[in-house]
């Protein structure tokens, strides 16, 4: 089986994933981008890894005190998706740090019903005001549809690129917009370095299109190209640039430890938080992640979860055996994953040929 990312000819089945050779310390496979191994079979990512350091609660409290009471009605804004990390952050900011919090939820049109219910339930239980924003005229969905149609003519690997791109504006741009409108001095995100994957960035770099390639596909599919550009401009107009030069933006997990067990203990017990039945607790909130997970698994044999579990091994949070079991058997039901993917296809209004090309990793002529 070829492991050269430039070949783009991978085809992994469940049995292939089980047979993948992996690092003897973490679970990254031999086909992970730019991976190397020493004589003991330990990968360069493990050898170069530095244990996560946090700025600490004292520094976080100092930051909070420096902005407290600077706003009109609210001390801070917390973007919340309905997933575990942001739910925990919202709870901490309201209950532990006792701030006047405004919650912000961006609905990209693909939010799971369970995530929506989590957002509603948690904000009501905490007595936190909530603002939801959704792209007008379903612009994000239309933008995504034509981007996928364009990429299907390039390669199966290109089909994965950009699936999360619009949310960069919706989440960060929307948060900045709402904070500015409400004169809120601080925005606290629930992002963490633990969950920040590297593979996607490395693969995207290898697949970066040249100016000549862009012109080629613009000429080949002019309508799709123009519609893609049109909706992308509209999306950026709705959610302008988010430089945060006028508002303090921080990641909660840069200051305080990312602890999965602690998160679950709080949000499940105190807030009644739930995950989608048959799905992983991580990134189920957006249905598009089911498609991303499926494509990465089938194309490369690994997903973002392999990266997360590998970091958790290095941090001493989980054993390799447990991580390997989670990565190869998973907590998701294949049937449930496909059900969610079909819901995404329906929203995107893709035809049978386009759906088949995506699922079978085919390039349309």
C-alpha positions as CSV (number, residue, x, y, z in Angstrom):
1,X,0.0,0.0,0.0
2,X,1.5,3.4,-1.0
3,X,2.4,5.8,1.7
4,X,3.5,8.7,-0.4
5,X,1.0,11.5,0.2
6,X,1.7,13.0,-3.2
7,X,0.3,9.9,-4.9
8,X,-3.2,10.3,-3.5
9,X,-3.9,6.6,-4.3
10,X,-4.7,5.4,-0.8
11,X,-7.7,3.2,-0.2
12,X,-8.1,1.9,3.4
13,X,-10.7,-0.5,4.7
14,X,-11.3,-1.5,8.3
15,X,-8.9,-4.4,8.1
16,X,-6.2,-2.2,6.6
17,X,-6.5,0.2,9.5
18,X,-6.1,-2.6,12.0
19,X,-2.9,-3.7,10.2
20,X,-1.3,-0.3,10.0
21,X,2.1,-0.2,11.6
22,X,2.3,2.5,14.3
23,X,4.7,4.2,16.6
24,X,5.5,2.0,19.6
25,X,4.9,4.8,22.1
26,X,1.9,6.7,20.5
27,X,-0.4,5.4,17.8
28,X,0.5,7.5,14.8
29,X,0.9,5.3,11.7
30,X,3.8,5.0,9.4
31,X,1.9,7.0,6.7
32,X,1.4,10.0,8.9
33,X,2.9,13.1,7.2
34,X,6.6,13.6,7.6
35,X,6.9,10.9,10.3
36,X,10.2,9.1,11.0
37,X,11.1,6.4,13.5
38,X,14.2,5.7,15.6
39,X,15.7,2.2,16.0
40,X,13.2,1.5,18.8
41,X,10.2,2.3,16.6
42,X,9.4,5.5,18.3
43,X,8.3,8.4,16.1
44,X,9.8,11.8,15.8
45,X,6.7,13.4,17.1
46,X,7.1,11.6,20.4
47,X,10.8,12.3,20.5
48,X,10.3,16.0,19.9
49,X,7.2,16.4,22.1
50,X,7.2,18.8,25.0
51,X,4.7,18.3,27.8
52,X,1.9,20.9,27.6
53,X,2.6,23.9,29.8
54,X,-0.2,26.2,31.0
55,X,0.0,29.9,31.9
56,X,-1.9,29.0,35.1
57,X,-5.0,30.1,37.0
58,X,-3.3,33.0,38.7
59,X,-2.4,34.5,35.3
60,X,-6.0,33.9,34.1
61,X,-7.5,35.6,37.2
62,X,-5.2,38.5,36.7
63,X,-6.4,38.8,33.1
64,X,-10.0,38.7,34.2
65,X,-9.5,41.3,36.9
66,X,-7.9,43.6,34.3
67,X,-11.0,43.7,32.2
68,X,-13.8,43.1,34.7
69,X,-16.4,45.9,34.8
70,X,-15.0,47.4,31.6
71,X,-18.0,46.2,29.6
72,X,-21.5,47.5,29.7
73,X,-23.7,44.5,30.5
74,X,-21.2,41.7,30.1
75,X,-17.7,40.9,31.2
76,X,-16.9,38.3,28.5
77,X,-18.3,36.4,25.6
78,X,-18.0,32.7,25.3
79,X,-18.5,31.0,21.9
80,X,-20.3,27.7,22.5
81,X,-21.0,24.9,20.0
82,X,-22.8,22.4,22.2
83,X,-19.7,20.3,22.4
84,X,-17.9,19.3,25.6
85,X,-15.0,21.8,25.6
86,X,-17.0,25.0,25.1
87,X,-19.7,23.8,27.5
88,X,-17.1,23.4,30.2
89,X,-15.6,26.8,29.6
90,X,-19.0,28.5,29.8
91,X,-19.6,26.8,33.1
92,X,-16.3,27.8,34.5
93,X,-16.6,31.4,33.4
94,X,-20.0,31.7,35.0
95,X,-19.8,29.5,38.1
96,X,-16.1,29.5,39.1
97,X,-15.0,32.9,37.9
98,X,-18.4,34.5,38.5
99,X,-18.5,36.7,35.4
100,X,-21.4,38.2,33.6
101,X,-21.2,36.1,30.4
102,X,-22.9,36.3,27.0
103,X,-22.9,33.0,25.1
104,X,-22.5,33.0,21.3
105,X,-23.5,30.2,19.0
106,X,-22.8,30.1,15.3
107,X,-25.2,27.8,13.4
108,X,-23.5,26.8,10.1
109,X,-26.6,24.9,9.0
110,X,-25.1,21.5,9.9
111,X,-25.4,21.6,13.7
112,X,-26.6,18.4,15.3
113,X,-29.9,18.4,17.1
114,X,-28.3,17.2,20.3
115,X,-25.7,20.0,20.2
116,X,-28.5,22.5,19.7
117,X,-30.3,21.1,22.7
118,X,-27.1,21.2,24.7
119,X,-26.7,24.9,24.0
120,X,-30.3,25.7,24.9
121,X,-30.2,23.6,28.1
122,X,-26.9,24.8,29.4
123,X,-27.5,28.5,28.8
124,X,-30.9,28.2,30.5
125,X,-29.5,26.3,33.5
126,X,-26.7,28.8,34.0
127,X,-28.9,31.8,33.4
128,X,-26.7,33.0,30.6
129,X,-28.0,35.1,27.7
130,X,-27.5,33.6,24.3
131,X,-27.1,35.0,20.8
132,X,-27.3,32.7,17.8
133,X,-26.2,33.7,14.4
134,X,-26.7,31.9,11.1
135,X,-25.6,32.7,7.6
136,X,-28.3,34.6,5.8
137,X,-29.9,32.8,2.8
138,X,-28.0,29.7,3.7
139,X,-24.8,31.2,2.3
140,X,-22.3,28.9,4.0
141,X,-24.2,25.8,2.7
142,X,-24.2,27.2,-0.8
143,X,-20.5,28.2,-0.6
144,X,-19.6,24.7,0.6
145,X,-21.7,23.0,-2.1
146,X,-19.8,24.7,-4.9
147,X,-16.4,24.3,-3.3
148,X,-17.0,20.5,-3.1
149,X,-18.2,20.4,-6.7
150,X,-15.0,22.1,-7.8
151,X,-12.7,19.9,-5.7
152,X,-14.3,16.7,-6.9
153,X,-12.7,17.4,-10.3
154,X,-9.3,17.7,-8.8
155,X,-8.6,14.7,-6.6
156,X,-10.2,12.8,-3.7
157,X,-7.8,14.4,-1.3
158,X,-8.8,17.9,-2.5
159,X,-12.4,17.0,-1.6
160,X,-11.6,17.2,2.1
161,X,-10.0,20.6,1.9
162,X,-11.9,23.6,3.0
163,X,-14.8,21.7,4.6
164,X,-14.3,23.8,7.8
165,X,-13.2,27.0,6.1
166,X,-16.4,28.9,6.3
167,X,-16.7,28.4,10.1
168,X,-13.5,30.3,10.6
169,X,-15.5,33.4,9.7
170,X,-18.7,32.3,11.4
171,X,-17.1,31.4,14.7
172,X,-14.3,33.9,15.1
173,X,-15.6,36.6,12.9
174,X,-19.1,36.3,14.5
175,X,-17.7,36.3,18.0
176,X,-15.7,39.5,17.3
177,X,-18.8,41.1,15.7
178,X,-21.1,40.3,18.7
179,X,-18.5,41.3,21.2
180,X,-17.9,44.6,19.5
181,X,-21.6,45.3,19.2
182,X,-22.2,44.7,22.9
183,X,-19.0,46.4,24.0
184,X,-17.6,43.2,25.6
185,X,-13.9,43.5,26.4
186,X,-13.0,39.8,26.5
187,X,-13.8,36.7,24.3
188,X,-12.9,33.3,25.8
189,X,-12.6,30.4,23.4
190,X,-12.6,26.7,24.3
191,X,-9.9,25.7,21.9
192,X,-6.8,23.7,23.0
193,X,-3.4,22.7,21.7
194,X,-4.3,19.1,22.7
195,X,-7.0,19.0,20.0
196,X,-5.1,21.0,17.4
197,X,-4.1,18.5,14.6
198,X,-1.0,18.8,12.4
199,X,-1.7,16.4,9.7
200,X,-4.4,18.5,8.0
201,X,-2.0,21.4,7.8
202,X,0.8,19.3,6.3
203,X,-1.5,17.6,3.8
204,X,-3.0,21.0,2.8
205,X,0.5,22.3,2.2
206,X,1.3,19.5,-0.2
207,X,-2.0,20.0,-2.1
208,X,-1.7,23.7,-2.3
209,X,-2.9,24.8,-5.8
210,X,-0.7,26.8,-8.1
211,X,-2.1,29.9,-10.0
212,X,-2.1,27.8,-13.2
213,X,-4.2,25.0,-11.6
214,X,-6.7,27.6,-10.3
215,X,-7.1,29.0,-13.8
216,X,-7.5,25.5,-15.2
217,X,-10.5,24.6,-13.1
218,X,-12.0,28.1,-13.3
219,X,-12.0,27.6,-17.1
220,X,-13.3,24.0,-16.8
221,X,-16.1,24.8,-14.4
222,X,-16.8,28.6,-14.8
223,X,-20.2,28.6,-13.2
224,X,-19.2,26.6,-10.2
225,X,-16.1,28.8,-9.8
226,X,-18.0,32.1,-10.0
227,X,-20.8,30.9,-7.6
228,X,-18.1,29.7,-5.2
229,X,-16.4,33.1,-5.3
230,X,-19.8,34.9,-5.0
231,X,-20.9,33.1,-1.9
232,X,-17.5,33.3,-0.3
233,X,-17.6,37.1,-0.7
234,X,-21.1,37.2,0.8
235,X,-20.0,35.0,3.7
236,X,-17.0,37.3,4.5
237,X,-19.3,40.3,4.2
238,X,-21.6,38.8,6.9
239,X,-18.7,37.9,9.1
240,X,-15.9,40.4,8.5
241,X,-12.2,40.0,9.4
242,X,-11.5,39.1,13.0
243,X,-8.2,40.6,14.0
244,X,-9.3,41.2,17.7
245,X,-7.0,44.2,18.0
246,X,-9.7,46.0,19.9
247,X,-10.9,43.1,22.0
248,X,-8.9,40.7,24.2
249,X,-9.2,37.1,22.8
250,X,-7.9,34.1,24.7
251,X,-8.1,30.4,24.7
252,X,-9.2,29.1,28.1
253,X,-7.0,26.0,27.8
254,X,-3.8,28.0,27.3
255,X,-4.2,29.0,30.9
256,X,-5.9,26.0,32.6
257,X,-5.4,22.3,32.0
258,X,-7.4,20.4,29.4
259,X,-8.7,17.4,31.4
260,X,-11.2,15.2,29.6
261,X,-12.3,13.4,32.7
262,X,-12.8,16.6,34.7
263,X,-14.8,18.1,31.8
264,X,-17.2,15.2,31.6
265,X,-17.6,15.1,35.4
266,X,-18.8,18.7,35.4
267,X,-20.9,19.0,32.3
268,X,-22.7,15.7,32.5
269,X,-23.4,15.9,36.3
270,X,-24.0,19.7,36.6
271,X,-25.4,20.6,33.2
272,X,-27.0,17.4,31.9
273,X,-24.8,17.6,28.8
274,X,-25.2,14.8,26.3
275,X,-23.4,13.5,23.2
276,X,-25.0,12.2,20.0
277,X,-26.0,8.6,20.5
278,X,-23.7,6.3,18.5
279,X,-21.1,9.0,17.9
280,X,-17.9,10.1,19.6
281,X,-18.1,12.7,22.3
282,X,-15.6,14.8,20.3
283,X,-16.7,17.0,17.4
284,X,-20.1,15.5,17.0
285,X,-21.7,19.0,17.2
286,X,-21.1,19.7,13.5
287,X,-22.4,17.0,11.1
288,X,-19.6,17.9,8.6
289,X,-17.1,16.3,11.0
290,X,-18.7,12.9,10.3
291,X,-17.8,13.3,6.6
292,X,-14.3,14.6,7.4
293,X,-13.7,11.6,9.7
294,X,-15.0,9.1,7.1
295,X,-12.8,10.6,4.3
296,X,-9.6,10.8,6.4
297,X,-10.2,7.2,7.6
298,X,-10.8,5.9,4.1
299,X,-8.1,7.9,2.3
300,X,-5.3,7.9,4.9
301,X,-6.2,5.2,7.4
302,X,-6.1,7.7,10.4
303,X,-8.2,10.6,11.6
304,X,-7.8,13.6,13.9
305,X,-8.6,11.3,16.8
306,X,-5.4,9.4,16.3
307,X,-3.6,12.7,16.8
308,X,-5.6,13.5,19.9
309,X,-5.1,10.1,21.5
310,X,-1.4,10.2,20.7
311,X,-1.0,13.5,22.5
312,X,-3.0,12.1,25.4
313,X,-0.6,9.2,25.6
314,X,2.4,11.6,25.7
315,X,0.7,13.6,28.4
316,X,0.1,10.5,30.5
317,X,-3.7,10.8,30.3
318,X,-4.3,7.5,28.6
319,X,-2.4,4.2,27.9
320,X,-1.4,3.2,24.4
321,X,-3.6,0.1,24.6
322,X,-6.7,2.1,25.4
323,X,-5.9,4.7,22.7
324,X,-5.3,2.0,20.1
325,X,-8.6,0.4,21.0
326,X,-10.4,3.7,20.7
327,X,-8.7,4.5,17.3
328,X,-9.3,1.1,15.7
329,X,-12.7,0.2,17.0
330,X,-13.9,3.7,18.0
331,X,-17.1,4.7,19.7
332,X,-18.9,5.6,16.6
333,X,-21.4,3.4,14.8
334,X,-20.6,3.1,11.1
335,X,-24.3,3.2,10.4
336,X,-24.8,6.3,12.5
337,X,-21.8,8.0,10.8
338,X,-23.3,7.2,7.3
339,X,-26.7,8.5,8.4
340,X,-25.2,11.8,9.4
341,X,-23.1,12.0,6.2
342,X,-26.3,11.5,4.1
343,X,-27.9,14.3,6.0
344,X,-25.0,16.5,5.0
345,X,-25.3,15.4,1.4
346,X,-29.1,16.2,1.5
347,X,-28.4,19.7,2.8
348,X,-25.8,20.3,0.1
349,X,-28.2,19.0,-2.5
350,X,-25.6,16.8,-4.1
351,X,-26.7,14.4,-6.8
352,X,-26.1,10.6,-6.8
353,X,-23.0,10.8,-9.0
354,X,-21.4,13.4,-6.7
355,X,-22.2,11.5,-3.6
356,X,-20.8,8.3,-5.0
357,X,-17.6,10.0,-6.1
358,X,-17.1,11.4,-2.5
359,X,-17.8,8.1,-0.7
360,X,-15.7,6.0,-3.2
361,X,-12.9,8.5,-3.4
362,X,-13.3,9.0,-7.1
363,X,-12.4,12.1,-9.2
364,X,-15.1,13.4,-11.5
365,X,-14.0,14.0,-15.1
